[in-house]
Amino acid sequence: MVPPSAGGIGSRYGKRLYRAWVSDGSSGGAGGSDAAGLPQCSARGCRASATYDLSWRNPGLHEEARVKHWVACEEHRDTLADFLRRRRFLLAVDPLDGDGDGDGAAR
């Protein structure tokens, strides 16, 4: 594995890694997009449009400024959030509606 200081994962903030996004807090977007440009669910094999942003971080590996995002459809929101919550990685679950009404609380 390449250490972060050698141009590895630590230098990839704001880029998509697998089906998660890494953010340093200054960039928005989470998840991939489908042909219509809508965010696509991060669940394996799911091609549905995402409606939720799951913000997370592995505190054993990442500093506080580093936040990853999974986006989820209604069907997979609870499954993905539970996966992250059990590992104590989940920071927040917010709607992707863009109006900022999300309370930022991990549900």
N, C-alpha and C positions, 0 to 999 in steps of 0.2 A: 504494500500500500504506500502511496506517495504521501509524505507528510505535508500538512497545509502550507508550511512555509516554502515548500519546493514547487509551488504552482499547482498543487493538487486541489482537493475539494474546497479548501479555505479560500481559494481565489475565484470560486465559481458562484459567488453571491448573485442572485437575480437570474440565474440560469436554471433551466429545467434539468433535474436529475431523476431519471426513471420517470415515474408518474407523479413526482412531488416537485414543488418549486421551493427554492431557497431564497430568502429575502433578508436584507440587512435592515429592513424597516423603511428604507427610502423608496423602494419600488413596490407597486401595487400588485398586479395580476397574479392569479393563481390558476394552475391547471392548464391542460391543453385545450384545443378548441376543435370543434367538428367542422364539417364543410360549410356550415352556415356562419361560422365564426363564434358560436356559443361555446362556453367552457364545457368540457366533457368530464364526466364522473371519473374519479381516480380508482374506483374499484376495478379489480382485474376482470377484463372481459366486458365491462359495462360501457355502452356507447351512448347512454342517455345524457341529456343536457344537465349540467350541474346547477344546483340551486343553493348550495351551502359551501362556505369556506371553513375548513378545519385547520386552525393554526396550531402548530406543534413544534416541540424542540426536545431533543434528548439532552437533559441537563448534565449528564455524565460526559458528553462529548462536545457540546456546543456552548459558546458564551451566550449571554442573554440577548445580544443584538441579533443573533442568528435565529431566524424563524423560518420553518418550512410550512408549506401549505398543501393540503389535499383538498380537492373540491369534490363534492358528493351530490348525487341526485337524492330525491326524497327517500327512495327505497334503501339506499346504502348509507345514509347519514348516520343512523344509530350504530350500524355495524362497524363502520370505520372509526367513529368516535369512541366506541367501547374498546376497540383494539388499542387505540392510543391512550385512553384513560387507564386501562389496566396496567400499562407500562409507565404511567405517570408522566406522559409526554404531552397530553392535550392541554393547550392553553385557552382556546376559545372556539366556539362554533357560531358563525355569523352567516346571515343570509347574503346571497350574492346579488340582491336586488339593486345595489348601488346607491340606496338612499341613506345609508349610514344608520338605520334604525336598530342594527344589531347591538345587543347589550354587551357582547364580548365575553359572556360567561360560558364556561365549559359546561355543556348540558349532558 
